[in-house]
Amino acid sequence: MVNNTEETVSGTNKELYFDAEVTIKCQIAVAQDIRVRLRPGSARSELFRATCFGPWLDVQSTSNDQSLVHLMLQTQYIPDGLQNTLYFRVGGQKLRFGPQEFCLITGLRLGSYHWGWGRGNMTFKDRVFGVQARLKVLDLKNIFDRSLDQLSDLDAVRICLLMLLEVGFMGHESGYLVDSALLQLVEDLDSWNTFPWGSYLWKVVYEQLHNALEKNSTQLASVAGTKKLNYSLDGFIWAFKIWIFEVFPYARTFARKNVGIPRAVSWGKNQCITWKLALPIVMDGRVPPGFEPVPVLTPTHAERATYWWKASCRFIDFANDSSPPLKKARISSQPQSSVKVHEQMGNDIAITADTMPSYDSTTSHQTMERMANIEKQMLEIKDLWKTRRSHCVKKDVSTATNLVVLSDDEEDHVEEKKVSSKSDMICVQGYTVKQSVAPILESIFKKHGDIAAECVFKPTHMRSSFLETVCDVVSQIQTNDDIEEMEAIEQQLLATEAANINVSWLRTHLETIRKMKEEGRKCNSLMEVKTNTGLVKVAAQMDLRARCVELVAAQERVEEAKRRVRVLHLVEKNLNDNIFDCQAKIESWAGQQVL
């Protein structure tokens, strides 16, 4: 490796390069395991595909190709003053691998982030792992291997997201502790989808690859005889291998590239790249004409249209591009704590223009299947929300209508009752009522006085009957919030008001309950509209995405047709010129014969 400011050209002699035993810990093959475990076409598989990691289910090339990575690291040079970007020199060409290239390869957006929040909501961890204090990667693997099918669809997706991140991308070993911030972030899949994973993963890749050989030079110095240098690399180094494939067209001699976005999933399975096979990539004179390396990767029209590229542009360092630099913005991606159950669950499967991955054009049958799966999940969430909301409203109503409940002191100091000849009747301040409503009536008198004092009916037994009705209404309000019962309560209240019983205080509470129920019905209606709108929006987005793919393909066909027309025009022109020359020669020859 060259480490100076003069950017010395890497040599062309084979002896300048040496082989080594390199361990690359990331295991991108886990993405294929996830695809199998989620069962393609199932609801949980479609939920995973709706996340920012969804495209990785289609990854094909899973080998790390350590020899190729190690060989490329030997061509690295480090210009002064440039940070966060890696530079290489091969065959006189300057090559760059930085955040922009990493974003194009992985399809993971760039942005600012921090872990500046507390423990927060971690019900997923408690629900799946119990009271275990700290989780290890081994715990994730155990759930993934043994219990994934027993989890709900959303929890299964959360486990798979963590597995792909920790094992597939980061290459963390079984004993590694899972960061509690990740467990909190995966609670809300909307926050997970908008988190700048490109910047998160690139930071580790840069730290591992920057000046990698010099950092391991102590191991090299200690190697004796024919032993090789032995070192390991953490982080998403596999993406660096794909960058080598993208930069060197020569790589297509041992790997096949298909059409797809992001670029990482477009490469098919490649043959194992040995040290001997890798050497021609950096050896001058060994690369066939037309296979020279590409200095800088630039986005295609289709890539420029993706949400992750648009969101990443403000954070990409364009210092080495011909285009003017963009002003960097400061944002923070942090999960927002969910206040309501339906909001948290709704966000878990929200499919928006900023979170849906880019799919290739599919058949209408596949689109309808996906729509059916999404609709099923939304209906399940709606039912769960209704159940929870009913419980919460009932609790709120009980609290709001706690009008005359007796305290312990009141029960101890109730005035002495006069019991009538019937054992189930009792006299309260001159009114004979049933024992079951006596405590309620005593509290009413204590708070509102004798509400029957102005009753139009003078007989005491008639007033007692109206007071029992009022007590029954109060009891029903405290124990029942059904709208059907409220209709009956309204009728009873009208009868007592007609008898001039003072129930204005009760009317106020009934109006409050009525407004709460109206708001509840309104909320239900809005939730229904939101669900239907979400389904229509998903369908519209999928249709837009398919039409965008068709548009790009049509534009490419138009350009190809234009090219053919230009070629045919040139051919026609040449033919006309040749015909003209031939005719001229014939006329000239004919003239000579006549003479």
SEMILO-533762 format. One line per 3 residues: number of its first residue (from 0); for each residue x, y, z of C-alpha. Coordinates in nm, 2 decimals. Layout:
# residues N
NUM	X,Y,Z  ...
This chain:
# residues 595
0	0.00,0.00,0.00  0.12,0.35,-0.08  0.08,0.61,0.20
3	0.19,0.95,0.08  0.07,1.27,-0.08  0.23,1.21,-0.41
6	-0.01,0.94,-0.51  0.26,0.70,-0.62  0.15,0.47,-0.89
9	0.11,0.11,-0.77  0.36,-0.11,-0.94  0.30,-0.34,-1.22
12	0.53,-0.62,-1.10  0.35,-0.93,-0.96  0.61,-0.95,-0.68
15	0.49,-0.62,-0.54  0.17,-0.79,-0.42  0.14,-1.05,-0.15
18	-0.13,-1.28,-0.04  -0.27,-1.30,0.31  -0.52,-1.48,0.53
21	-0.81,-1.24,0.57  -1.12,-1.30,0.77  -1.42,-1.09,0.67
24	-1.69,-1.13,0.93  -2.00,-1.00,0.77  -2.23,-1.28,0.66
27	-2.46,-1.15,0.38  -2.58,-1.51,0.32  -2.81,-1.46,0.62
30	-3.04,-1.26,0.39  -3.11,-1.58,0.19  -3.18,-1.76,0.52
33	-3.43,-1.48,0.61  -3.60,-1.51,0.28  -3.65,-1.89,0.33
36	-3.77,-1.85,0.70  -4.02,-1.57,0.61  -4.17,-1.79,0.33
39	-4.18,-1.59,0.01  -4.53,-1.46,-0.07  -4.64,-1.47,0.30
42	-4.77,-1.17,0.49  -4.46,-1.15,0.70  -4.24,-1.17,0.39
45	-4.43,-0.88,0.23  -4.40,-0.68,0.56  -4.02,-0.73,0.55
48	-4.00,-0.63,0.18  -4.18,-0.30,0.28  -3.89,-0.20,0.50
51	-3.57,-0.03,0.39  -3.39,-0.37,0.41  -3.65,-0.54,0.19
54	-3.44,-0.55,-0.14  -3.18,-0.76,0.04  -3.41,-1.07,0.03
57	-3.31,-1.09,-0.34  -2.93,-1.08,-0.29  -2.75,-1.36,-0.49
60	-2.37,-1.30,-0.46  -2.29,-1.38,-0.10  -1.92,-1.47,-0.09
63	-1.68,-1.22,0.07  -1.39,-1.29,-0.17  -1.12,-1.21,0.07
66	-0.83,-1.24,-0.18  -0.99,-0.97,-0.40  -1.04,-0.74,-0.10
69	-0.69,-0.79,0.03  -0.54,-0.73,-0.32  -0.73,-0.40,-0.36
72	-0.62,-0.28,-0.02  -0.26,-0.30,-0.14  -0.34,-0.03,-0.40
75	-0.48,0.22,-0.14  -0.32,0.56,-0.11  -0.40,0.83,0.15
78	-0.40,1.20,0.03  -0.35,1.46,0.29  -0.66,1.64,0.43
81	-0.92,1.41,0.28  -1.13,1.22,0.53  -1.43,0.98,0.51
84	-1.33,0.85,0.16  -1.10,0.58,0.04  -0.87,0.62,-0.26
87	-0.69,0.36,-0.48  -0.46,0.37,-0.77  -0.47,0.10,-1.03
90	-0.30,0.11,-1.38  -0.26,0.49,-1.36  -0.63,0.54,-1.27
93	-0.75,0.71,-0.95  -1.04,0.52,-0.80  -1.27,0.65,-0.52
96	-1.48,0.46,-0.27  -1.68,0.69,-0.04  -2.02,0.75,0.10
99	-2.16,0.82,-0.25  -2.04,0.49,-0.39  -2.16,0.31,-0.08
102	-2.50,0.46,-0.11  -2.53,0.36,-0.48  -2.42,0.00,-0.40
105	-2.64,-0.06,-0.10  -2.94,0.16,-0.15  -2.92,0.27,0.21
108	-2.96,0.64,0.26  -2.71,0.88,0.42  -2.78,1.13,0.70
111	-2.70,1.25,1.05  -2.79,1.03,1.34  -2.72,1.00,1.72
114	-2.82,0.76,2.00  -2.92,1.04,2.23  -3.24,0.89,2.37
117	-3.31,0.68,2.68  -3.44,0.33,2.73  -3.79,0.43,2.62
120	-4.05,0.18,2.49  -3.90,-0.17,2.47  -4.20,-0.39,2.48
123	-4.07,-0.60,2.19  -3.77,-0.70,2.39  -3.98,-0.79,2.70
126	-4.23,-0.97,2.49  -3.99,-1.19,2.29  -3.69,-1.23,2.53
129	-3.85,-1.19,2.87  -3.68,-1.01,3.15  -3.33,-1.08,3.02
132	-3.11,-0.78,3.10  -2.87,-0.77,2.80  -2.92,-0.94,2.47
135	-2.64,-1.10,2.27  -2.64,-1.19,1.91  -2.66,-1.55,2.01
138	-3.01,-1.47,2.16  -3.12,-1.33,1.83  -2.99,-1.64,1.65
141	-3.17,-1.88,1.89  -3.50,-1.70,1.84  -3.45,-1.69,1.46
144	-3.36,-2.06,1.44  -3.60,-2.21,1.69  -3.90,-1.98,1.76
147	-3.95,-1.75,1.46  -4.27,-1.92,1.34  -4.42,-1.88,1.69
150	-4.39,-1.50,1.68  -4.64,-1.26,1.54  -4.57,-1.13,1.19
153	-4.44,-0.80,1.31  -4.21,-0.94,1.58  -4.08,-1.20,1.33
156	-3.99,-0.91,1.09  -3.82,-0.72,1.38  -3.60,-1.03,1.46
159	-3.51,-1.06,1.09  -3.42,-0.69,1.06  -3.19,-0.72,1.36
162	-3.04,-1.05,1.23  -2.96,-0.89,0.89  -2.81,-0.59,1.05
165	-2.60,-0.75,1.33  -2.50,-1.07,1.15  -2.54,-1.00,0.78
168	-2.41,-0.64,0.76  -2.20,-0.59,1.08  -2.07,-0.94,1.11
171	-2.10,-0.94,1.49  -2.02,-1.27,1.66  -2.25,-1.46,1.89
174	-2.11,-1.31,2.21  -2.16,-0.95,2.10  -2.41,-0.74,2.30
177	-2.69,-0.60,2.10  -2.71,-0.22,2.14  -3.02,-0.13,2.34
180	-3.07,0.17,2.11  -3.13,-0.08,1.82  -3.39,-0.26,2.02
183	-3.57,0.06,2.09  -3.54,0.17,1.73  -3.69,-0.15,1.59
186	-4.00,-0.09,1.81  -4.12,0.16,1.55  -4.06,0.03,1.20
189	-4.13,0.38,1.06  -3.83,0.51,1.25  -3.63,0.21,1.15
192	-3.71,0.27,0.78  -3.61,0.64,0.79  -3.29,0.59,0.99
195	-2.98,0.67,0.78  -2.84,0.32,0.78  -2.60,0.41,0.50
198	-2.41,0.65,0.73  -2.43,0.41,1.02  -2.27,0.12,0.82
201	-2.03,0.33,0.62  -1.86,0.47,0.94  -1.75,0.12,1.04
204	-1.65,0.03,0.68  -1.43,0.34,0.65  -1.27,0.28,0.99
207	-1.19,-0.08,0.90  -1.05,-0.02,0.55  -0.87,0.31,0.60
210	-0.50,0.23,0.61  -0.59,-0.13,0.69  -0.26,-0.29,0.60
213	-0.05,-0.05,0.79  -0.27,-0.09,1.10  -0.20,-0.47,1.07
216	0.17,-0.42,0.99  0.28,-0.55,1.33  0.13,-0.88,1.25
219	0.31,-0.87,0.91  0.64,-0.80,1.08  0.60,-1.09,1.31
222	0.54,-1.34,1.03  0.83,-1.57,0.98  0.92,-1.80,0.69
225	0.63,-1.87,0.45  0.35,-1.78,0.69  0.10,-1.53,0.56
228	-0.03,-1.21,0.72  -0.35,-1.29,0.91  -0.60,-1.02,1.00
231	-0.98,-0.97,1.02  -1.22,-0.70,0.91  -1.55,-0.61,1.08
234	-1.84,-0.43,0.93  -2.01,-0.44,0.59  -1.69,-0.52,0.39
237	-1.89,-0.72,0.14  -2.02,-0.39,-0.01  -1.65,-0.30,-0.09
240	-1.63,-0.62,-0.29  -1.94,-0.52,-0.49  -1.78,-0.18,-0.55
243	-1.48,-0.36,-0.70  -1.72,-0.55,-0.93  -1.88,-0.22,-1.03
246	-1.55,-0.04,-1.09  -1.37,-0.31,-1.29  -1.56,-0.43,-1.59
249	-1.31,-0.72,-1.60  -1.50,-0.86,-1.30  -1.78,-0.97,-1.54
252	-1.55,-1.25,-1.66  -1.63,-1.43,-1.33  -1.95,-1.27,-1.22
255	-2.28,-1.19,-1.40  -2.47,-0.86,-1.35  -2.85,-0.84,-1.39
258	-3.08,-0.53,-1.39  -3.18,-0.43,-1.04  -3.17,-0.16,-0.78
261	-2.97,-0.13,-0.56  -2.66,-0.25,-0.74  -2.57,-0.49,-0.46
264	-2.86,-0.72,-0.54  -2.81,-0.70,-0.92  -2.50,-0.91,-0.91
267	-2.55,-1.29,-0.96  -2.36,-1.56,-0.78  -1.99,-1.54,-0.88
270	-1.72,-1.80,-0.89  -1.48,-1.81,-0.60  -1.21,-1.55,-0.68
273	-0.87,-1.69,-0.59  -0.55,-1.49,-0.55  -0.44,-1.60,-0.90
276	-0.78,-1.49,-1.05  -0.77,-1.16,-0.87  -0.42,-1.05,-0.97
279	-0.50,-0.95,-1.33  -0.73,-0.68,-1.20  -0.44,-0.46,-1.07
282	-0.17,-0.58,-1.30  -0.08,-0.33,-1.58  -0.11,-0.48,-1.93
285	-0.32,-0.78,-1.81  -0.66,-0.61,-1.84  -0.80,-0.64,-2.19
288	-0.88,-0.32,-2.39  -1.23,-0.19,-2.30  -1.20,-0.33,-1.94
291	-1.03,-0.03,-1.78  -1.16,0.07,-1.43  -1.42,0.33,-1.38
294	-1.28,0.62,-1.16  -1.62,0.74,-1.01  -1.96,0.57,-0.99
297	-2.25,0.80,-1.10  -2.62,0.73,-1.05  -2.84,0.63,-1.34
300	-3.17,0.80,-1.41  -3.36,0.52,-1.22  -3.13,0.56,-0.92
303	-3.17,0.94,-0.91  -3.55,0.88,-0.88  -3.52,0.66,-0.57
306	-3.62,0.80,-0.23  -3.29,0.70,-0.07  -3.07,0.88,-0.33
309	-3.28,1.20,-0.31  -3.26,1.19,0.07  -2.88,1.12,0.06
312	-2.78,1.39,-0.18  -2.74,1.66,0.08  -2.50,1.45,0.28
315	-2.28,1.34,0.00  -1.94,1.50,-0.04  -1.92,1.62,-0.40
318	-1.58,1.77,-0.36  -1.44,1.53,-0.63  -1.72,1.57,-0.87
321	-1.76,1.82,-1.15  -2.09,1.93,-1.01  -2.10,2.21,-0.75
324	-2.11,2.10,-0.39  -2.44,2.10,-0.21  -2.49,2.25,0.13
327	-2.50,1.99,0.41  -2.80,1.99,0.63  -2.82,1.87,0.99
330	-3.09,1.63,1.08  -3.14,1.37,1.35  -3.31,1.04,1.30
333	-3.46,0.93,1.63  -3.76,0.70,1.70  -4.06,0.88,1.83
336	-4.23,0.73,2.13  -4.58,0.60,2.05  -4.86,0.74,2.26
339	-5.15,0.52,2.14  -5.16,0.16,2.06  -5.31,0.21,1.71
342	-5.05,0.47,1.62  -4.76,0.24,1.71  -4.91,-0.06,1.53
345	-5.01,0.14,1.23  -4.66,0.28,1.19  -4.52,-0.07,1.20
348	-4.65,-0.15,0.86  -4.68,0.20,0.72  -4.58,0.19,0.35
351	-4.51,0.54,0.23  -4.33,0.68,-0.06  -4.02,0.73,0.17
354	-4.01,0.38,0.31  -4.12,0.15,0.03  -3.83,-0.02,-0.15
357	-3.80,0.01,-0.53  -3.94,-0.31,-0.70  -3.90,-0.42,-1.05
360	-4.21,-0.43,-1.27  -4.43,-0.72,-1.16  -4.74,-0.89,-1.29
363	-5.09,-0.76,-1.19  -5.15,-1.09,-1.01  -4.85,-1.04,-0.78
366	-4.96,-0.69,-0.72  -5.31,-0.80,-0.61  -5.16,-1.06,-0.38
369	-4.95,-0.80,-0.21  -5.24,-0.57,-0.18  -5.45,-0.85,-0.02
372	-5.18,-0.92,0.24  -5.14,-0.55,0.33  -5.52,-0.51,0.36
375	-5.53,-0.81,0.59  -5.26,-0.67,0.82  -5.44,-0.33,0.83
378	-5.77,-0.49,0.93  -5.61,-0.69,1.21  -5.46,-0.36,1.34
381	-5.79,-0.19,1.32  -5.96,-0.46,1.52  -5.69,-0.45,1.79
384	-5.72,-0.08,1.81  -6.10,-0.10,1.85  -6.06,-0.35,2.14
387	-5.80,-0.14,2.32  -5.99,0.18,2.26  -6.31,0.04,2.40
390	-6.12,-0.05,2.72  -5.96,0.29,2.75  -6.29,0.48,2.68
393	-6.47,0.28,2.94  -6.20,0.36,3.20  -6.22,0.73,3.11
396	-6.60,0.74,3.13  -6.59,0.57,3.47  -6.35,0.84,3.59
399	-6.54,1.13,3.44  -6.88,1.01,3.58  -6.77,0.93,3.93
402	-7.04,1.16,4.07  -7.15,1.03,4.41  -6.92,0.75,4.51
405	-6.88,0.75,4.89  -6.54,0.78,5.06  -6.45,0.57,5.36
408	-6.51,0.86,5.59  -6.85,0.92,5.45  -6.95,0.56,5.50
411	-6.84,0.59,5.87  -7.04,0.90,5.93  -7.37,0.85,5.75
414	-7.66,0.97,5.96  -7.86,0.71,6.14  -8.12,0.54,5.91
417	-8.47,0.45,6.00  -8.55,0.10,5.88  -8.91,0.04,5.76
420	-9.11,-0.28,5.83  -8.97,-0.42,5.51  -8.61,-0.55,5.55
423	-8.50,-0.42,5.20  -8.62,-0.06,5.25  -8.45,0.22,5.44
426	-8.53,0.58,5.53  -8.29,0.85,5.41  -8.37,1.20,5.53
429	-8.74,1.12,5.53  -8.75,0.93,5.20  -8.80,0.55,5.20
432	-8.59,0.39,4.93  -8.42,0.05,4.86  -8.11,-0.03,5.06
435	-7.91,-0.08,4.74  -7.95,0.29,4.64  -7.93,0.44,4.99
438	-7.56,0.52,4.99  -7.59,0.69,4.65  -7.89,0.90,4.77
441	-7.70,1.00,5.08  -7.41,1.13,4.88  -7.64,1.31,4.64
444	-7.81,1.49,4.94  -7.46,1.57,5.08  -7.34,1.73,4.75
447	-7.65,1.88,4.61  -7.90,1.91,4.89  -8.27,1.78,4.88
450	-8.31,1.76,4.50  -8.68,1.66,4.55  -8.77,1.97,4.75
453	-8.95,2.14,4.46  -9.11,1.82,4.32  -9.46,1.89,4.18
456	-9.58,1.57,4.35  -9.63,1.62,4.73  -9.67,1.26,4.85
459	-9.34,1.13,4.99  -9.37,0.79,4.84  -9.39,0.94,4.49
462	-9.09,1.16,4.55  -8.90,0.85,4.68  -8.98,0.68,4.36
465	-8.83,0.96,4.15  -8.52,0.97,4.38  -8.47,0.59,4.33
468	-8.48,0.66,3.95  -8.21,0.92,3.98  -8.00,0.68,4.19
471	-8.05,0.41,3.93  -7.94,0.65,3.66  -7.62,0.74,3.85
474	-7.55,0.37,3.91  -7.59,0.29,3.54  -7.36,0.58,3.44
477	-7.09,0.45,3.66  -7.11,0.09,3.54  -7.22,0.10,3.18
480	-7.11,0.31,2.88  -7.31,0.14,2.60  -7.49,0.38,2.38
483	-7.81,0.17,2.39  -7.82,0.22,2.77  -7.77,0.59,2.73
486	-8.09,0.61,2.53  -8.28,0.46,2.82  -8.10,0.69,3.07
489	-8.21,0.99,2.87  -8.57,0.89,2.89  -8.55,0.84,3.27
492	-8.38,1.18,3.31  -8.66,1.35,3.11  -8.92,1.20,3.34
495	-8.75,1.33,3.66  -8.71,1.67,3.50  -9.08,1.68,3.42
498	-9.15,1.62,3.79  -8.93,1.92,3.88  -8.65,1.71,4.04
501	-8.33,1.90,4.04  -8.10,1.69,3.82  -7.92,1.98,3.64
504	-7.59,1.85,3.79  -7.66,1.51,3.63  -7.75,1.66,3.30
507	-7.40,1.82,3.28  -7.23,1.49,3.32  -7.45,1.32,3.07
510	-7.37,1.59,2.81  -7.00,1.52,2.87  -7.05,1.15,2.82
513	-7.25,1.22,2.50  -6.97,1.43,2.36  -6.71,1.17,2.44
516	-6.92,0.91,2.25  -6.97,1.13,1.96  -6.59,1.19,1.94
519	-6.54,0.82,1.97  -6.77,0.75,1.67  -6.59,1.03,1.48
522	-6.26,0.88,1.56  -6.38,0.54,1.44  -6.50,0.69,1.12
525	-6.17,0.87,1.06  -5.97,0.55,1.13  -6.19,0.38,0.87
528	-6.12,0.65,0.62  -5.75,0.64,0.70  -5.73,0.27,0.65
531	-5.91,0.29,0.31  -5.70,0.59,0.21  -5.38,0.40,0.30
534	-5.49,0.10,0.08  -5.56,0.33,-0.21  -5.23,0.52,-0.15
537	-5.04,0.19,-0.15  -5.20,0.09,-0.48  -5.13,0.43,-0.63
540	-4.76,0.41,-0.52  -4.72,0.06,-0.66  -4.88,0.17,-0.99
543	-4.66,0.48,-1.00  -4.35,0.27,-0.94  -4.45,0.03,-1.22
546	-4.51,0.32,-1.46  -4.18,0.48,-1.37  -4.00,0.15,-1.45
549	-4.20,0.13,-1.78  -4.11,0.50,-1.85  -3.74,0.43,-1.80
552	-3.75,0.12,-2.02  -3.94,0.32,-2.29  -3.69,0.60,-2.28
555	-3.41,0.35,-2.32  -3.60,0.20,-2.62  -3.64,0.54,-2.77
558	-3.27,0.61,-2.74  -3.19,0.28,-2.90  -3.44,0.35,-3.18
561	-3.28,0.69,-3.24  -2.94,0.53,-3.25  -3.05,0.28,-3.51
564	-3.21,0.55,-3.72  -2.88,0.75,-3.71  -2.69,0.44,-3.81
567	-2.93,0.36,-4.10  -2.92,0.72,-4.21  -2.54,0.70,-4.23
570	-2.57,0.36,-4.42  -2.82,0.52,-4.66  -2.59,0.82,-4.72
573	-2.29,0.59,-4.79  -2.50,0.38,-5.03  -2.62,0.70,-5.21
576	-2.26,0.81,-5.24  -2.14,0.48,-5.37  -2.43,0.46,-5.62
579	-2.35,0.81,-5.74  -1.98,0.71,-5.78  -2.08,0.40,-5.97
582	-2.31,0.59,-6.20  -2.05,0.84,-6.27  -1.80,0.57,-6.36
585	-2.05,0.40,-6.59  -2.13,0.73,-6.77  -1.76,0.80,-6.81
588	-1.70,0.45,-6.94  -1.99,0.48,-7.19  -1.86,0.81,-7.32
591	-1.52,0.66,-7.38  -1.67,0.38,-7.58  -1.87,0.61,-7.80
594	-1.56,0.81,-7.89
